[in-house]
Amino acid sequence: MGDTRLIHGRYRLHEVIGRGGMGEVWRATDEALGRRVAVKCLKPLGLGPQRDENLVRALRERFRREARVAAALQHRGVTVVHDFGDWDGVLYLVMELLDGRDLSRLMEDDAHRPLPVHDVVDIAEQVADALAYTHRQGVVHRDLKPANIVRLADGTVKICDFGIARLGADIGFTARLTGTGIAMGTPHYMSPEQIGGGPVDHRSDLYSLGCVLYEIATGAPPFDLGDAWAILVGHRDTPPEPPRAHRPELPAPFERIVLDLLAKAPEDRPDDAADLSRRLTAARAAGPGGGTPSNAAPRPYTGTWPAPRALPDREPRLPSWTRSMTTGPKAVGAGALRTTPPDPSAGLTGHWTTPTPPDPEPHAALGALAARRHAALGPDHPDTLAAQQEMAYVLGGQGRHFEAHQLYRRVLAARERTLGPDHPDTLRCRHNLAYSLGRLGRLEEAYRMAADVAAARAGLLGPEHPDTLATRYEVAHTLGRLGRWPEALHAYREVADARARTLGPDHPDTLAARYETGISLGRLGRSHEALALYRDLVEARTRTLGPEAPETLRARHGVGVNLGRLGRWEEALAEAREVSALRERVLGPDHPDTLASCREAANALGWLGRWHEALRGYQRVAAARERVLGPAHPDALAGRDDEAHCLEQLGRHAEAVELHRRVAAQTRRRGEEP
């Protein structure tokens, strides 16, 4: 926050009273009004020193819109937002300062024992009343959990962070459960539709409330499992054990309400929070009743539930030591390793930001950490190896793939020696090593290693576990780079189908695999199928991300490319021009993807014989690439080649020859560089 603790000359920050994935909360004073307040400071991705100004403007506007919604909520059960703004790159909200403890802390302070029954029912009624109000305003919380519900000293219950959960998903400061892109939320309290990436409405909040009430009534959430994947599968497929199986004195009507809230299908839950509030009031009026003696067998739940999905016989039971494993971004999901890769034949580069010099600080900090752990714990200690593996990941992110590869090899040898070849941490390291081999151009080795890891993960974790699918995705990618497109197509389709089953058809990872399927179809000359797939993908991404999201525009670019491959050049030109205009507005005029769309429009103009217009497009692309990437960059040289070809078509042969000579000289010098 810098040396000063005064924001905008008004809010004096005194001390940090809370930290989380979205920033810090400070105890502060509003010096203009002389009142105590809480200031939440948020620093989302994109507002750092290497920031994209177009992105920054979009983030600020989104923040203002969401904060304005939160500030408009006026209910005794919702934390009041007094003010919001942007100060020195930090987005902040000024809220009422609450004198109380959140439910998570209440339970921690009492050794995580459940709360008294009368307190549980009282909290349920107050939260239901607050949700009924906010849902009438069209506001869904999306991350309801014990840490976001505060009980004040006078017994009043307030929900915190309304509007901020959705803001976190939109502007990039929500930490994901895994690198697979699983929908934003806290895993123990996520609704099945959040897990599947489906539409989320007020009934998702009701499910999360059911999880909260289950926990404060029994001492543990409904699916209290050590493995993150098992938690998600529990929410999606498994009916929860009735609360009275853990705590028989709970009132039977209350148990029924909680189980109804935890229905897998949104339509099987209470209609809305107002309906829930009425049911809670009626249950309280009916009296405690319905309890069973503590030594009696738990009452079986007789409500209507969808049967749990039977797991295929081929999926083994996970060994006990995997229950505590975590799935980190280095080994899970396409997003962490390679987000929707480009189709070079379509003019896509895959670069999303202007190249900048690598930041040495993360590598240096991790190196120091690894050295300290090596000295204190020994070379083979899991914490030492974890730090070294993270350092290798950072090296790879900086393009230093050879150094990353060498470090991964050393870590892998230690993991195999201490944990065995099939431990999840060993397989994660082998996955990363296969990735680095591919980036070094050692494609056959990368393919063999990735295929081996995929088989091992399928045997250990199951064929549709996110880690298994992440490696199968890498196998498909390497097959494509090897030119084995029929096999790549088959592999991508299998991954897309599996992700649709486990994560949902609109989940970002499912859509990423479908995008790659489209690239494979195009490479095989099956442009009719690719066009249909990309159009479906545009519809899905528009529905889940919006019409101007970069991934939606990337799918639309694929539509235009395949229209051209089918000779439908007028349609291809119209699509390329519209996508180019949208990308220029969203990403900026010199963004590589904007330039890819400009080039696609120039290609269409050339095929239509409109060479003068095509020349202007090619010249713009070439000049921008030289300016951003440098004159010797392969993309810049390709842009000048396009320009030279266009000059030839216009009969300007001398200019074309001179441009070809310049490109050849640059290429030769590039090849001579050490």
C-alpha positions as CSV (number, residue, x, y, z in Angstrom):
1,M,0.0,0.0,0.0
2,G,3.1,2.3,0.0
3,D,4.3,4.4,2.9
4,T,1.1,6.4,3.4
5,R,-1.9,4.9,5.1
6,L,-4.3,7.5,3.9
7,I,-6.5,6.7,0.9
8,H,-7.8,9.7,-1.1
9,G,-7.2,12.0,1.8
10,R,-10.1,10.5,3.7
11,Y,-9.7,6.9,4.9
12,R,-7.0,6.4,7.4
13,L,-5.8,2.8,7.6
14,H,-4.8,1.5,11.0
15,E,-4.2,-2.2,11.0
16,V,-4.9,-5.3,8.9
17,I,-7.8,-7.3,10.5
18,G,-8.2,-9.9,7.8
19,R,-6.5,-11.4,4.7
20,G,-7.9,-13.6,2.0
21,G,-7.6,-14.6,-1.6
22,M,-9.1,-11.3,-2.7
23,G,-7.0,-8.9,-0.7
24,E,-6.7,-7.4,2.8
25,V,-9.3,-5.9,5.2
26,W,-8.1,-2.9,7.3
27,R,-9.6,-1.3,10.4
28,A,-9.8,2.3,9.3
29,T,-11.3,5.7,10.1
30,D,-13.4,7.8,7.7
31,E,-11.8,11.2,8.7
32,A,-14.5,13.2,6.8
33,L,-17.3,11.8,9.0
34,G,-15.3,10.7,12.0
35,R,-16.6,7.1,12.0
36,R,-14.9,3.7,12.2
37,V,-15.0,1.7,9.0
38,A,-13.5,-1.4,7.4
39,V,-11.6,-0.9,4.1
40,K,-11.2,-3.9,1.8
41,C,-8.3,-3.4,-0.6
42,L,-8.3,-5.6,-3.7
43,K,-5.5,-5.8,-6.2
44,P,-6.7,-7.9,-9.2
45,L,-4.6,-9.4,-11.9
46,G,-3.8,-6.9,-14.7
47,L,-3.1,-3.9,-12.4
48,G,0.6,-4.6,-12.0
49,P,3.6,-2.8,-13.5
50,Q,3.3,-4.6,-16.8
51,R,-0.3,-3.8,-17.1
52,D,-2.5,-3.6,-20.3
53,E,-4.3,-0.3,-20.2
54,N,-7.3,-1.6,-22.1
55,L,-7.6,-4.4,-19.6
56,V,-7.2,-2.0,-16.7
57,R,-10.1,0.2,-18.0
58,A,-12.3,-2.8,-18.4
59,L,-11.5,-4.0,-14.9
60,R,-12.2,-0.6,-13.3
61,E,-15.5,-0.3,-15.1
62,R,-16.5,-3.9,-14.0
63,F,-15.4,-3.1,-10.5
64,R,-17.5,0.2,-10.4
65,R,-20.5,-1.6,-11.7
66,E,-20.4,-4.5,-9.2
67,A,-19.4,-2.3,-6.3
68,R,-22.4,0.0,-7.1
69,V,-24.7,-3.0,-6.9
70,A,-23.3,-4.0,-3.6
71,A,-23.6,-0.5,-2.2
72,A,-27.2,-0.3,-3.2
73,L,-28.1,-3.2,-0.9
74,Q,-29.8,-1.9,2.3
75,H,-30.8,-4.7,4.8
76,R,-30.0,-5.4,8.4
77,G,-28.6,-8.8,7.3
78,V,-26.2,-7.4,4.7
79,T,-22.9,-5.6,5.4
80,V,-23.3,-2.0,4.4
81,V,-20.9,-0.7,1.6
82,H,-20.3,3.0,2.1
83,D,-18.0,3.9,-0.7
84,F,-15.7,2.4,-3.3
85,G,-12.9,3.6,-5.6
86,D,-9.5,3.1,-7.2
87,W,-6.4,4.4,-5.4
88,D,-2.9,4.0,-6.8
89,G,-3.9,0.9,-8.7
90,V,-5.7,-0.7,-5.7
91,L,-9.4,-1.1,-5.9
92,Y,-11.1,-0.6,-2.5
93,L,-14.4,-0.8,-0.8
94,V,-15.4,1.0,2.4
95,M,-17.8,-1.0,4.6
96,E,-19.3,-0.8,8.0
97,L,-16.9,-2.2,10.7
98,L,-18.6,-5.2,12.3
99,D,-18.2,-6.0,16.0
100,G,-18.5,-9.8,15.9
101,R,-17.0,-13.0,14.6
102,D,-17.7,-15.0,11.5
103,L,-19.2,-18.5,11.8
104,S,-15.9,-20.1,10.8
105,R,-14.1,-18.4,13.7
106,L,-16.9,-19.1,16.1
107,M,-16.5,-22.8,15.4
108,E,-12.7,-22.7,15.5
109,D,-12.8,-21.0,18.9
110,D,-14.8,-23.9,20.2
111,A,-12.7,-26.7,18.8
112,H,-15.0,-26.9,15.8
113,R,-17.9,-28.2,17.8
114,P,-21.3,-27.5,16.4
115,L,-23.3,-24.5,17.6
116,P,-26.2,-24.8,20.0
117,V,-29.4,-25.8,18.2
118,H,-31.3,-22.6,19.0
119,D,-28.3,-20.6,17.6
120,V,-28.3,-22.7,14.4
121,V,-32.0,-22.1,13.8
122,D,-31.7,-18.4,14.6
123,I,-28.8,-18.0,12.1
124,A,-30.7,-19.9,9.5
125,E,-33.7,-17.6,9.8
126,Q,-31.7,-14.4,9.6
127,V,-29.6,-15.5,6.6
128,A,-32.7,-16.7,4.8
129,D,-34.3,-13.3,5.4
130,A,-31.2,-11.5,4.1
131,L,-31.0,-13.8,1.0
132,A,-34.7,-13.2,0.3
133,Y,-34.1,-9.5,0.1
134,T,-30.9,-9.7,-2.0
135,H,-32.4,-12.2,-4.4
136,R,-35.4,-9.9,-5.0
137,Q,-32.8,-7.3,-6.0
138,G,-31.4,-9.7,-8.6
139,V,-28.1,-10.2,-6.7
140,V,-26.7,-13.7,-6.1
141,H,-23.8,-14.1,-3.7
142,R,-22.1,-17.1,-5.3
143,D,-19.6,-17.8,-2.5
144,L,-21.7,-18.2,0.6
145,K,-19.6,-19.9,3.4
146,P,-19.1,-19.6,7.2
147,A,-16.3,-17.1,6.7
148,N,-18.7,-14.8,4.9
149,I,-21.4,-14.8,7.6
150,V,-20.8,-12.7,10.8
151,R,-22.7,-12.9,14.1
152,L,-22.5,-9.6,15.9
153,A,-22.3,-9.2,19.7
154,D,-26.0,-8.4,19.9
155,G,-26.9,-11.5,17.9
156,T,-27.5,-9.9,14.6
157,V,-26.3,-12.0,11.6
158,K,-24.8,-10.3,8.5
159,I,-23.7,-11.6,5.2
160,C,-20.4,-10.1,3.9
161,D,-18.9,-9.7,0.4
162,F,-22.1,-9.5,-1.6
163,G,-21.2,-8.7,-5.2
164,I,-17.6,-9.3,-4.5
165,A,-17.6,-13.0,-5.3
166,R,-18.9,-12.3,-8.9
167,L,-16.4,-9.5,-9.1
168,G,-13.6,-11.9,-8.2
169,A,-14.6,-14.3,-11.0
170,D,-14.8,-11.5,-13.5
171,I,-11.5,-9.6,-12.8
172,G,-9.2,-12.4,-11.9
173,F,-8.4,-12.5,-8.2
174,T,-10.2,-15.7,-7.2
175,A,-7.8,-18.6,-6.6
176,R,-9.1,-21.7,-8.3
177,L,-9.4,-25.1,-6.6
178,T,-7.3,-26.6,-9.4
179,G,-5.8,-25.5,-12.6
180,T,-8.7,-27.0,-14.5
181,G,-10.7,-23.8,-14.4
182,I,-13.4,-25.2,-12.0
183,A,-16.0,-22.6,-11.4
184,M,-15.4,-20.0,-8.8
185,G,-16.4,-20.9,-5.2
186,T,-15.2,-22.6,-2.1
187,P,-15.2,-26.4,-2.7
188,H,-16.9,-27.4,0.6
189,Y,-19.9,-25.1,-0.2
190,M,-20.2,-25.2,-4.0
191,S,-23.4,-26.2,-5.7
192,P,-23.4,-29.0,-8.3
193,E,-24.2,-26.4,-11.0
194,Q,-21.2,-24.4,-10.0
195,I,-19.0,-27.5,-10.2
196,G,-20.3,-28.3,-13.7
197,G,-19.8,-24.7,-14.9
198,G,-23.6,-24.4,-15.6
199,P,-25.9,-21.4,-15.1
200,V,-25.9,-20.2,-11.5
201,D,-29.0,-18.4,-10.0
202,H,-30.4,-17.8,-6.5
203,R,-30.8,-21.5,-5.9
204,S,-27.1,-22.0,-5.9
205,D,-26.9,-19.7,-2.8
206,L,-29.6,-21.9,-1.2
207,Y,-27.4,-25.0,-1.7
208,S,-24.4,-23.2,-0.2
209,L,-26.5,-22.2,2.8
210,G,-27.5,-25.8,3.2
211,C,-23.8,-26.7,3.4
212,V,-23.2,-23.9,6.0
213,L,-26.2,-25.0,8.1
214,Y,-25.1,-28.6,7.9
215,E,-21.6,-27.7,9.2
216,I,-22.7,-25.4,12.1
217,A,-25.3,-28.0,13.1
218,T,-23.0,-31.1,13.0
219,G,-19.4,-29.7,13.2
220,A,-18.4,-30.7,9.6
221,P,-19.6,-29.8,6.1
222,P,-21.6,-32.5,4.3
223,F,-18.7,-33.8,2.2
224,D,-15.7,-33.4,4.6
225,L,-13.1,-35.2,2.5
226,G,-9.4,-34.6,2.2
227,D,-9.1,-34.9,-1.6
228,A,-10.5,-31.9,-3.6
229,W,-11.7,-34.1,-6.4
230,A,-13.6,-36.3,-3.9
231,I,-15.3,-33.2,-2.5
232,L,-16.6,-32.1,-5.9
233,V,-17.8,-35.6,-6.8
234,G,-19.6,-35.7,-3.4
235,H,-21.5,-32.5,-4.2
236,R,-22.3,-33.7,-7.7
237,D,-23.2,-37.3,-7.2
238,T,-23.6,-38.4,-3.6
239,P,-26.6,-37.8,-1.3
240,P,-25.4,-36.3,2.0
241,E,-25.7,-38.3,5.2
242,P,-28.7,-36.9,7.2
243,P,-27.5,-34.4,9.8
244,R,-29.2,-36.4,12.7
245,A,-26.9,-39.3,11.9
246,H,-24.2,-37.1,13.4
247,R,-26.4,-35.2,16.0
248,P,-29.6,-37.0,16.9
249,E,-31.0,-34.1,19.0
250,L,-31.5,-31.9,15.9
251,P,-35.2,-31.3,15.2
252,A,-36.5,-33.5,12.4
253,P,-38.2,-30.6,10.5
254,F,-34.8,-28.7,10.5
255,E,-33.1,-31.8,9.1
256,R,-35.6,-32.0,6.3
257,I,-35.1,-28.4,5.4
258,V,-31.3,-28.8,5.3
259,L,-31.6,-31.9,3.1
260,D,-34.0,-30.1,0.8
261,L,-31.5,-27.3,0.4
262,L,-28.9,-29.9,-0.6
263,A,-30.9,-31.3,-3.4
264,K,-28.6,-31.9,-6.5
265,A,-31.1,-30.4,-8.9
266,P,-31.9,-26.7,-8.4
267,E,-35.6,-27.3,-9.1
268,D,-35.7,-29.8,-6.1
269,R,-34.6,-27.1,-3.6
270,P,-37.0,-24.6,-2.0
271,D,-38.4,-22.2,-4.6
272,D,-36.6,-19.2,-3.1
273,A,-35.2,-17.8,0.2
274,A,-38.6,-16.4,1.1
275,D,-40.1,-19.9,0.9
276,L,-37.2,-21.1,3.0
277,S,-37.8,-18.4,5.6
278,R,-41.5,-19.5,5.8
279,R,-40.5,-23.1,6.3
280,L,-38.0,-22.2,9.1
281,T,-40.6,-20.1,10.9
282,A,-43.2,-23.0,10.6
283,A,-40.6,-25.5,11.9
284,R,-39.8,-23.3,14.9
285,A,-43.5,-22.9,15.7
286,A,-44.0,-26.7,15.5
287,G,-41.6,-27.1,18.4
288,P,-38.4,-29.1,18.8
289,G,-39.9,-32.6,18.3
290,G,-38.6,-35.3,16.1
291,G,-35.5,-36.0,18.0
292,T,-34.2,-39.6,18.5
293,P,-32.4,-41.0,21.5
294,S,-28.6,-40.8,21.1
295,N,-28.2,-44.6,21.1
296,A,-30.9,-45.1,18.4
297,A,-30.0,-45.9,14.8
298,P,-29.9,-42.9,12.5
299,R,-33.3,-42.2,10.9
300,P,-33.0,-43.1,7.2
301,Y,-33.7,-40.2,4.8
302,T,-36.9,-41.0,2.8
303,G,-37.1,-37.9,0.6
304,T,-36.8,-38.0,-3.2
305,W,-33.2,-38.0,-4.3
306,P,-31.6,-38.8,-7.6
307,A,-29.7,-42.0,-7.3
308,P,-26.0,-41.6,-6.9
309,R,-24.2,-42.1,-10.2
310,A,-22.6,-45.6,-10.3
311,L,-18.9,-45.3,-10.9
312,P,-17.5,-47.6,-13.7
313,D,-15.8,-50.7,-12.5
314,R,-12.6,-49.6,-14.1
315,E,-12.2,-46.6,-11.7
316,P,-10.2,-47.9,-8.7
317,R,-10.6,-46.9,-5.1
318,L,-8.1,-44.3,-4.3
319,P,-5.4,-45.4,-1.8
320,S,-5.6,-43.7,1.6
321,W,-2.6,-41.5,1.1
322,T,-4.2,-39.7,-1.8
323,R,-7.0,-38.4,0.3
324,S,-4.8,-35.5,1.5
325,M,-3.2,-34.7,-1.9
326,T,-3.8,-31.3,-3.5
327,T,-4.1,-30.7,-7.2
328,G,-1.9,-27.7,-8.0
329,P,-1.8,-25.6,-11.2
330,K,1.4,-27.2,-12.4
331,A,-0.1,-30.6,-13.1
332,V,-3.8,-30.0,-13.6
333,G,-5.9,-28.7,-16.4
334,A,-5.1,-27.1,-19.7
335,G,-5.3,-23.6,-18.4
336,A,-2.2,-23.7,-16.3
337,L,0.1,-25.2,-18.9
338,R,-1.4,-24.1,-22.2
339,T,-4.6,-22.0,-22.7
340,T,-6.5,-22.7,-25.9
341,P,-3.4,-23.1,-28.1
342,P,-3.2,-21.3,-31.4
343,D,-3.8,-22.6,-34.9
344,P,-0.7,-21.3,-36.8
345,S,-2.4,-22.0,-40.1
346,A,-5.2,-19.6,-39.1
347,G,-2.7,-16.8,-38.2
348,L,-3.1,-17.2,-34.4
349,T,0.0,-16.6,-32.4
350,G,-1.0,-17.7,-28.9
351,H,0.6,-14.6,-27.4
352,W,-1.8,-12.6,-25.2
353,T,0.5,-9.8,-24.1
354,T,3.4,-7.8,-25.5
355,P,6.5,-9.8,-24.7
356,T,8.3,-8.3,-21.7
357,P,11.7,-9.2,-20.2
358,P,11.3,-12.1,-17.7
359,D,10.9,-11.1,-14.2
360,P,13.8,-12.6,-12.2
361,E,12.2,-12.0,-8.8
362,P,10.0,-15.1,-8.6
363,H,12.9,-17.4,-9.6
364,A,15.3,-15.7,-7.2
365,A,12.8,-15.9,-4.3
366,L,12.0,-19.6,-5.0
367,G,15.7,-20.4,-5.4
368,A,16.4,-18.9,-2.0
369,L,13.5,-20.7,-0.5
370,A,14.7,-24.0,-2.0
371,A,18.2,-23.4,-0.7
372,R,17.0,-22.8,2.8
373,R,14.8,-25.9,2.8
374,H,17.7,-27.9,1.4
375,A,19.9,-26.8,4.2
376,A,17.3,-27.2,7.0
377,L,15.4,-30.2,5.8
378,G,17.6,-32.1,3.4
379,P,17.6,-32.6,-0.4
380,D,14.9,-35.2,-0.5
381,H,12.4,-33.6,1.9
382,P,9.0,-33.0,0.3
383,D,9.1,-29.3,1.0
384,T,12.5,-28.9,-0.6
385,L,11.3,-30.8,-3.7
386,A,8.1,-28.7,-3.8
387,A,10.1,-25.5,-3.9
388,Q,12.4,-26.8,-6.6
389,Q,9.5,-27.9,-8.7
390,E,7.8,-24.5,-8.4
391,M,11.1,-22.9,-9.4
392,A,11.2,-25.1,-12.5
393,Y,7.7,-24.1,-13.3
394,V,8.6,-20.4,-13.1
395,L,11.7,-21.0,-15.3
396,G,9.4,-22.6,-17.9
397,G,7.1,-19.6,-17.7
398,Q,10.0,-17.3,-18.5
399,G,10.8,-19.4,-21.6
400,R,13.9,-20.9,-20.0
401,H,12.8,-24.4,-20.9
402,F,16.3,-26.1,-20.8
403,E,16.9,-25.0,-17.2
404,A,13.4,-26.0,-16.2
405,H,14.0,-29.4,-17.9
406,Q,17.2,-30.0,-15.9
407,L,15.6,-29.1,-12.6
408,Y,12.5,-31.2,-13.3
409,R,14.8,-34.2,-14.0
410,R,16.6,-33.8,-10.6
411,V,13.3,-33.4,-8.7
412,L,11.8,-36.4,-10.6
413,A,14.8,-38.6,-9.6
414,A,14.3,-37.7,-5.9
415,R,10.6,-38.2,-6.0
416,E,11.0,-41.6,-7.6
417,R,13.5,-42.5,-5.0
418,T,11.5,-41.4,-2.0
419,L,7.9,-41.8,-3.1
420,G,7.9,-44.4,-5.9
421,P,7.2,-44.0,-9.6
422,D,3.4,-43.9,-9.3
423,H,2.9,-41.4,-6.4
424,P,0.7,-38.4,-7.6
425,D,3.6,-36.0,-6.8
426,T,6.0,-38.1,-8.9
427,L,3.5,-38.2,-11.8
428,R,2.9,-34.5,-11.5
429,C,6.7,-33.9,-12.0
430,R,6.8,-36.3,-14.9
431,H,3.9,-34.4,-16.5
432,N,5.8,-31.2,-16.2
433,L,8.9,-32.8,-17.6
434,A,7.0,-34.0,-20.6
435,Y,5.7,-30.5,-21.1
436,S,9.3,-29.0,-21.0
437,L,10.5,-31.7,-23.4
438,G,7.8,-30.6,-25.9
439,R,8.8,-26.9,-25.5
440,L,12.4,-28.0,-26.3
441,G,11.3,-29.6,-29.5
442,R,11.9,-33.1,-28.3
443,L,8.5,-34.2,-29.4
444,E,8.9,-38.0,-29.6
445,E,10.3,-38.1,-26.0
446,A,7.5,-35.7,-24.9
447,Y,4.9,-37.9,-26.4
448,R,6.1,-41.1,-24.9
449,M,6.5,-39.6,-21.5
450,A,3.1,-37.9,-21.6
451,A,1.4,-41.2,-22.8
452,D,3.0,-43.1,-19.9
453,V,1.9,-40.5,-17.3
454,A,-1.6,-40.5,-18.7
455,A,-1.8,-44.3,-18.4
456,A,-0.4,-44.2,-14.9
457,R,-2.8,-41.5,-13.8
458,A,-5.7,-43.4,-15.3
459,G,-4.8,-46.5,-13.3
460,L,-4.3,-44.6,-10.0
461,L,-6.9,-41.8,-10.1
462,G,-9.3,-43.0,-12.7
463,P,-9.6,-42.2,-16.4
464,E,-11.7,-39.1,-16.0
465,H,-9.9,-37.5,-13.1
466,P,-8.8,-33.9,-14.0
467,D,-5.1,-34.8,-13.7
468,T,-5.5,-37.7,-16.1
469,L,-7.4,-35.6,-18.6
470,A,-4.8,-32.8,-18.3
471,T,-2.1,-35.3,-19.4
472,R,-4.3,-36.8,-22.1
473,Y,-4.8,-33.2,-23.4
474,E,-1.0,-32.8,-23.5
475,V,-0.7,-36.1,-25.4
476,A,-3.2,-34.8,-28.0
477,H,-1.3,-31.5,-28.3
478,T,2.0,-33.3,-28.9
479,L,0.4,-35.6,-31.5
480,G,-0.7,-32.5,-33.4
481,R,2.8,-31.1,-33.3
482,L,4.1,-34.4,-34.7
483,G,1.7,-34.0,-37.6
484,R,-0.3,-37.1,-36.4
485,W,-3.6,-35.3,-36.8
486,P,-6.0,-38.3,-37.0
487,E,-4.7,-39.5,-33.6
488,A,-4.7,-36.0,-32.2
489,L,-8.4,-35.6,-33.3
490,H,-9.3,-38.8,-31.6
491,A,-7.5,-37.9,-28.4
492,Y,-9.0,-34.4,-28.2
493,R,-12.5,-35.8,-28.8
494,E,-12.1,-38.3,-26.0
495,V,-10.9,-35.5,-23.6
496,A,-13.7,-33.2,-24.6
497,D,-16.3,-36.0,-24.1
498,A,-14.9,-37.0,-20.7
499,R,-14.8,-33.4,-19.5
500,A,-18.3,-32.8,-20.6
501,R,-19.4,-35.8,-18.5
502,T,-17.4,-34.8,-15.4
503,L,-17.3,-31.0,-15.5
504,G,-20.3,-30.2,-17.7
505,P,-20.6,-29.3,-21.4
506,D,-20.1,-25.6,-20.9
507,H,-17.1,-25.8,-18.5
508,P,-14.0,-23.9,-19.8
509,D,-11.9,-27.0,-19.9
510,T,-14.5,-28.8,-22.0
511,L,-14.7,-25.9,-24.4
512,A,-10.9,-25.7,-24.7
513,A,-10.8,-29.4,-25.7
514,R,-13.6,-28.8,-28.2
515,Y,-11.6,-25.8,-29.7
516,E,-8.6,-28.1,-30.2
517,T,-10.9,-30.7,-31.9
518,G,-11.9,-27.9,-34.4
519,I,-8.2,-27.2,-35.1
520,S,-7.6,-30.9,-35.8
521,L,-10.6,-31.1,-38.1
522,G,-9.4,-28.1,-40.1
523,R,-5.9,-29.6,-40.4
524,L,-7.5,-32.8,-41.8
525,G,-9.4,-30.8,-44.4
526,R,-12.8,-31.5,-42.7
527,S,-13.7,-27.8,-42.7
528,H,-17.5,-28.4,-42.9
529,E,-17.3,-30.2,-39.5
530,A,-14.9,-27.7,-38.1
531,L,-17.2,-24.8,-39.1
532,A,-20.2,-26.5,-37.4
533,L,-18.1,-27.1,-34.2
534,Y,-16.8,-23.6,-34.0
535,R,-20.3,-22.1,-34.4
536,D,-21.5,-24.3,-31.5
537,L,-18.5,-23.2,-29.6
538,V,-19.2,-19.5,-30.2
539,E,-22.7,-20.1,-28.9
540,A,-21.5,-21.8,-25.8
541,R,-18.8,-19.2,-25.0
542,T,-21.2,-16.4,-25.6
543,R,-23.6,-18.0,-23.2
544,T,-20.9,-18.5,-20.5
545,L,-18.4,-15.7,-21.0
546,G,-20.2,-13.1,-23.1
547,P,-20.0,-12.1,-26.8
548,E,-16.8,-10.0,-26.4
549,A,-14.7,-12.3,-24.3
550,P,-11.3,-13.1,-25.9
551,E,-12.1,-16.9,-26.0
552,T,-15.5,-16.2,-27.7
553,L,-13.7,-14.1,-30.3
554,R,-11.1,-16.8,-30.8
555,A,-13.8,-19.2,-31.6
556,R,-15.4,-16.7,-34.0
557,H,-12.0,-16.4,-35.7
558,G,-12.1,-20.1,-36.2
559,V,-15.5,-19.7,-37.9
560,G,-14.0,-17.1,-40.3
561,V,-10.9,-19.3,-41.1
562,N,-13.1,-22.3,-42.0
563,L,-15.5,-20.2,-44.1
564,G,-12.4,-19.2,-46.1
565,R,-11.2,-22.8,-46.4
566,L,-14.6,-23.6,-47.9
567,G,-14.3,-20.8,-50.4
568,R,-17.0,-18.7,-48.9
569,W,-14.9,-15.6,-49.0
570,E,-17.5,-12.9,-48.7
571,E,-18.8,-14.4,-45.5
572,A,-15.2,-15.0,-44.3
573,L,-14.4,-11.3,-44.9
574,A,-17.4,-10.1,-43.0
575,E,-16.6,-12.3,-40.1
576,A,-12.9,-11.4,-40.0
577,R,-13.7,-7.6,-40.1
578,E,-16.2,-7.9,-37.3
579,V,-13.9,-10.0,-35.1
580,S,-11.0,-7.6,-35.9
581,A,-13.1,-4.6,-34.8
582,L,-14.2,-6.3,-31.6
583,R,-10.6,-7.4,-30.8
584,E,-9.3,-3.9,-31.4
585,R,-11.8,-2.5,-28.9
586,V,-11.3,-5.3,-26.3
587,L,-7.6,-6.1,-26.7
588,G,-6.1,-3.1,-28.5
589,P,-5.0,-2.4,-32.1
590,D,-1.6,-4.0,-31.8
591,H,-2.6,-7.1,-29.9
592,P,-1.4,-10.2,-31.7
593,D,-4.9,-11.7,-31.9
594,T,-6.2,-8.4,-33.4
595,L,-3.5,-8.6,-36.0
596,A,-4.4,-12.2,-36.7
597,S,-7.9,-11.1,-37.6
598,C,-6.6,-8.2,-39.7
599,R,-4.5,-10.7,-41.6
600,E,-7.5,-13.0,-42.1
601,A,-9.5,-10.1,-43.6
602,A,-6.6,-9.3,-45.9
603,N,-6.4,-12.9,-47.0
604,A,-10.1,-12.8,-47.9
605,L,-9.7,-9.6,-49.8
606,G,-6.9,-11.2,-51.8
607,W,-9.0,-14.2,-52.7
608,L,-11.7,-11.8,-53.8
609,G,-9.2,-10.0,-56.1
610,R,-9.3,-6.8,-54.1
611,W,-5.5,-6.6,-53.9
612,H,-5.2,-2.8,-53.2
613,E,-7.3,-3.2,-50.0
614,A,-5.5,-6.4,-49.1
615,L,-2.1,-4.6,-49.4
616,R,-3.2,-2.0,-46.8
617,G,-4.2,-4.7,-44.4
618,Y,-0.9,-6.7,-44.9
619,Q,1.1,-3.5,-44.4
620,R,-0.7,-2.7,-41.2
621,V,-0.1,-6.1,-39.8
622,A,3.6,-6.2,-40.8
623,A,4.3,-2.7,-39.4
624,A,2.6,-3.5,-36.1
625,R,4.5,-6.8,-35.7
626,E,7.8,-5.1,-36.4
627,R,7.0,-2.4,-33.8
628,V,5.9,-4.9,-31.1
629,L,8.0,-8.0,-31.8
630,G,11.0,-6.6,-33.7
631,P,11.9,-6.8,-37.4
632,A,13.6,-10.2,-37.1
633,H,10.7,-11.9,-35.3
634,P,9.3,-14.8,-37.4
635,D,5.8,-13.3,-37.3
636,A,7.1,-10.0,-38.5
637,L,9.0,-11.6,-41.3
638,A,5.9,-13.6,-42.3
639,G,4.0,-10.3,-42.4
640,R,6.5,-8.8,-44.8
641,D,6.3,-12.0,-47.0
642,D,2.5,-11.5,-47.2
643,E,3.1,-7.9,-48.2
644,A,5.6,-8.9,-50.9
645,H,3.2,-11.5,-52.3
646,C,0.5,-8.8,-52.5
647,L,2.9,-6.5,-54.4
648,E,3.5,-9.2,-56.9
649,Q,-0.2,-9.6,-57.5
650,L,-0.4,-5.9,-58.2
651,G,2.4,-6.0,-60.7
652,R,4.8,-4.0,-58.5
653,H,7.6,-6.6,-59.0
654,A,10.6,-4.4,-58.2
655,E,9.2,-3.5,-54.8
656,A,8.3,-7.2,-54.2
657,V,11.8,-8.3,-55.0
658,E,13.4,-5.7,-52.7
659,L,11.1,-6.8,-49.8
660,H,11.9,-10.4,-50.4
661,R,15.6,-9.5,-50.2
662,R,15.1,-7.7,-46.9
663,V,13.2,-10.7,-45.5
664,A,15.9,-13.1,-46.6
665,A,18.7,-11.0,-45.1
666,Q,16.8,-10.8,-41.7
667,T,16.2,-14.6,-41.8
668,R,19.9,-15.2,-42.5
669,R,21.1,-13.0,-39.7
670,R,18.6,-14.6,-37.4
671,G,20.0,-18.1,-38.3
672,E,23.6,-16.9,-37.6
673,E,22.8,-15.7,-34.1
674,P,24.2,-17.9,-31.3
